[in-house]
């Protein structure tokens, strides 16, 4: 069975507040905070079990892009698709890298929403 995984989309939105590793977390748009820019995307891997079950759809996540451009450890699923694919999306998101979000031209931690799509072909 051949699979195609559509490109993951990064959306910035207003999600439930999260706390980061001992620094203030900003939301895009508040107080002049600018969006982090995705520079390295790692696509999630379809699991064999999900392929066998023919699971397709989107996993939505919320995370904090840290001021060094990495994704914080606390990546949470806000819209589940399948336990295996949810974990695959989390694992991939933790490997993404960004040009950090900024406030007053200084890098800051920014909360972001991610959406990763899983499609079979």
C-alpha positions as CSV (number, residue, x, y, z in Angstrom):
1,X,0.0,0.0,0.0
2,X,1.4,3.3,-1.0
3,X,1.0,6.2,1.4
4,X,1.1,9.9,0.9
5,X,1.4,12.3,3.8
6,X,0.3,15.8,3.1
7,X,2.5,18.6,4.2
8,X,1.9,19.6,7.8
9,X,0.4,23.0,8.2
10,X,1.3,25.4,10.9
11,X,-1.4,27.6,12.1
12,X,-1.1,30.2,14.8
13,X,-4.1,30.7,17.0
14,X,-5.5,31.4,20.3
15,X,-5.4,28.2,22.3
16,X,-5.5,27.3,25.9
17,X,-2.6,29.0,27.7
18,X,0.4,26.8,28.5
19,X,3.4,27.4,30.7
20,X,7.0,27.1,29.3
21,X,10.2,26.4,31.0
22,X,10.3,29.3,33.5
23,X,9.7,32.2,31.0
24,X,6.7,34.1,29.8
25,X,4.8,32.6,26.9
26,X,3.3,35.0,24.4
27,X,0.6,34.6,21.8
28,X,1.0,35.9,18.3
29,X,-0.5,39.3,17.9
30,X,-0.5,40.3,21.6
31,X,1.7,43.2,22.4
32,X,3.4,43.2,19.0
33,X,4.5,39.5,19.1
34,X,5.5,38.2,15.7
35,X,4.9,34.6,14.5
36,X,7.7,32.0,14.5
37,X,8.7,30.9,11.0
38,X,9.0,27.2,10.2
39,X,12.5,26.5,8.8
40,X,12.8,22.7,9.3
41,X,9.8,20.4,8.9
42,X,9.9,16.7,9.8
43,X,6.9,14.8,8.5
44,X,5.2,12.4,10.8
45,X,5.4,8.7,10.0
46,X,2.2,6.7,9.3
47,X,2.1,3.7,11.5
48,X,1.4,0.2,10.2
49,X,-1.5,-0.2,12.5
50,X,-3.1,3.1,11.3
51,X,-2.5,2.1,7.7
52,X,-4.1,-1.3,8.3
53,X,-7.1,0.4,9.9
54,X,-7.2,2.9,7.0
55,X,-7.2,5.9,9.4
56,X,-7.0,9.3,7.6
57,X,-7.5,12.8,8.8
58,X,-5.8,15.6,10.9
59,X,-4.2,15.8,14.3
60,X,-4.2,19.2,15.9
61,X,-1.5,20.1,18.4
62,X,-0.6,23.0,20.6
63,X,3.0,23.7,21.6
64,X,5.5,26.4,22.5
65,X,8.2,27.5,20.1
66,X,11.0,28.5,22.4
67,X,13.2,31.5,21.9
68,X,16.0,29.3,20.5
69,X,13.6,28.0,17.7
70,X,13.1,24.5,19.1
71,X,9.7,23.1,20.1
72,X,9.2,22.7,23.9
73,X,8.7,19.3,25.4
74,X,5.0,19.9,26.3
75,X,3.3,19.2,22.9
76,X,-0.4,18.4,23.5
77,X,-3.0,17.0,21.2
78,X,-6.1,19.3,20.9
79,X,-7.9,17.3,18.3
80,X,-7.2,13.5,18.3
81,X,-7.3,11.3,15.2
82,X,-5.8,8.0,16.4
83,X,-3.6,7.2,19.4
84,X,-0.7,6.0,17.2
85,X,-1.0,8.9,14.7
86,X,-1.3,11.4,17.6
87,X,2.0,10.2,18.9
88,X,3.6,10.2,15.5
89,X,2.5,13.9,15.1
90,X,3.9,14.8,18.5
91,X,7.2,13.1,17.7
92,X,7.5,14.9,14.4
93,X,6.6,18.3,15.9
94,X,9.3,18.0,18.5
95,X,11.8,17.9,15.7
96,X,10.6,21.0,13.9
97,X,12.8,24.1,14.0
98,X,11.8,27.7,13.7
99,X,13.1,31.2,13.3
100,X,11.8,32.2,16.8
101,X,8.9,34.5,17.3
102,X,9.8,38.0,18.5
103,X,8.6,40.8,20.7
104,X,10.2,44.2,20.1
105,X,12.8,42.4,17.9
106,X,13.8,40.1,20.8
107,X,13.2,36.3,20.5
108,X,10.5,35.1,22.9
109,X,8.6,31.9,23.6
110,X,5.4,31.8,21.5
111,X,2.4,29.4,21.8
112,X,1.4,27.9,18.4
113,X,-1.1,25.5,17.0
114,X,0.0,22.8,14.5
115,X,-2.1,20.7,12.2
116,X,-0.7,17.5,10.7
117,X,-2.6,15.6,8.0
118,X,-2.5,11.9,7.3
119,X,-3.8,10.7,3.9
120,X,-3.6,7.2,2.4
121,X,-3.4,6.6,-1.3
